[in-house]
Amino acid sequence: MRNVIVFVEHKGGQTRKVTFELATEARALADALGGKAHAVVLGGGAGGLAERIKAYPLDLIHVSEDGDVDRFLIDPAIDYLERVAKSAGPSLILVPNTMYGRDVAGRIAARLNAGMAADVTQFGVEGGRVACTAPKLGGVAITTCLFKNTDYGVATVRPNAFSAQADGSGAEIVAIEKPAGRSYAMTIEDDVEEASGELGLEEAPAIVSGGRGLGGPEPFETVLKPLADALGGAVGASRAAADAGWVPYSLQIGQTGKTVSPQLYIACGISGAIQHKVGMRTAGTIIAINKDGASPIAEFSDLVVVGDLFQIVPELTKLVKESKSS
Amino acid sequence: MRFSIPEVSGSVKIVVTVKLVPDTNAEKKIDPASKRLVRAGMETVLNPYDEYAIEGALKIKESLGGDTTVTIFSMAPAASKEVLRKALAMGADDAVFLTDAGLEGSDVWGTAFAMAQGLKKVGFDLVICGGLADDGSTGGVPGALAEYLGVPGFTNCRRVDVTGNTLKVQRETDSGYQVVTGAMPALVSVTMAIGEPRYASLKGIMGAKKKTIATLALADLGLDHAVGGDGAKTEVATIAAPPVREKARIVEAADGAAGAKVIFDLLKEKKLV
């Protein structure tokens, strides 16, 4: 593989920071491989978004605003992506490690008979081959895998693992021709936003997470959310809190929930069972607020504050807000 | 591509893919010498996400009645075959176990490719997968399977309704959900919101002992690509232990303000505010 193709996930032209992280990393990889850096933007709003992505160091941005991409589940997007991949030649395809990204990765890898690397946090190029480093088994091991052949490869990339740097270089925007003779079987009848405008947990740079110690659903809104907002982050939860029905499962972090790696993780009233640990242990700075200093969470935190979270968190929110306004 | 379209309404052949993983509640360690997971004393269990897939399948079977069947399909080393009894005890009708020394060392691509050929062999109207594997694999497998099977792949479903030959699903997205319709044969993957997996009853456990676990080998699949370690498209170069986090500083907070100050000072020091 010589080229790098970024699959851009977005909704109506709204995208997340990971898109720009991938665009930046694509440049570095393409240079190391001696190829070109591409991006693919599909569906409603693609044109406008491509103009924004242009500020990042890509060579070509392939665009289609075909309505089929939003009317039918995933299949049209894969057809377009395949078309770009085939025309670019042997490539590494980068997709964000999100719910949709994982689907895209599996589909395009099978379509191209390509190898797959998951949840990548670091890339390297060794002797013309791409090496992908990723935490496995909930961060117990850090593995580096190499793509064996030089055809196609697909990597899902962990959000927040790479930096995004615009250089205003102005990639060329090109239209993708519609793949002919396709019909699509999965019709999207309705698309409902339940958490509109909120940052995805996997992409949040800071997470304030609550467990059994919260005692009910309200403190997630009244105590944790203000701190998460002040930090520009998101609220998460332990399995105990999700099982109790205090928060939806989509907020659950851990072995049977989401794996996150924010720069800052504040665990409130979470004891730190293995179930939870494997979902967050690779976070940058981990702070626990707990009644019990001997909880297992102390074993993988940087700081444990023993005290009443209902008093500490609001005070901390105040301090963070003041620091922003000053 | 068509497999076995149900001719009689209420007669759907459901196949649930199940991965077998090291005990999810055990602390995992890597042996620094062999760079492999230390499996000594570690039980093999059903991937917890796949228990939700089994639950989803049994719910559909109950809603359809008739001759609907649920078959468990798993690809794993021979020694773990009996772990599938748990799935049968939950209420699945039978199981197919794909096992072959030649499959060992398969990467994600090889796993999906071989499983797809196995599923074609078994035949299905509806394949149901769990959303993710618990041992750190990709979550890309359901999509890859759908692609190799040439059927629609409805991923991350929290609700699946089957009427005649049509499917109507609610699938979770990062920001909400979508309602998507299509026809069988198809593949769906389910999320935990599909419903808590049922416990096996004593009757179920006893009955499972008599249920059939058929075996498939690599030669039965007639693959046109090499799989296993030789056919893998990726290879593991290194396995390292994660950087060790320094021992936590533990501070007793006299009151809310004092606790907040300690945290805020660390945030400032790390330039997080």
Interface residues (C-beta under 8 A of the other chain):
Chain A: K11 L73 I74 D75 I78 T98 M99 Y100 R102 D103 V104 A105 G106 R107 A109 A110 R111 N113 A114 G115 M116 A117 A118 D119 A131 C132 P135 K136 L137 G138 G139 V140 A141 I142 T143 T144 C145 L146 F147 K148 N149 G153 V154 T156 A185 M186 T187 I188 E189 D190 D191 V192 E193 E194 A195 S196 E198 G200 A206 L231 P248 Y249 S250 Q255 T256 Q263 L264 I266 I274 Q275 R281 T282 G284 T285 I286 I287 A288 I289 G293 A298 E299 F300 S301 D302 L303 V304 V305 V306 G307 D308 F310 Q311 I312 V313 P314 E315 L316 K318 L319 V320 S323 K324
Chain B: T24 N25 A26 E27 K28 K29 I30 L37 P48 Y49 D107 V108 W109 A112 F113 D134 D135 G136 S137 T138 G139 G140 V141 P142 G143 A144 L145 A146 E147 Y148 P152 G153 F154 T155 N156 K168 R171 E172 T173 D174 S175 G176 Y177 Q178 V179 V180 T181 G182 A183 T191 M192 A193 H225 A232 K233 T234 E235 V236 A237 T238 I239 A240 A241 P242 R245 E246 A248 R249 I250 V251 E252 A253 A254 D255 G256 A257 A258 G259 A260 K261 V262 I263 F264 L266 L267 K268 K270 L272 V273
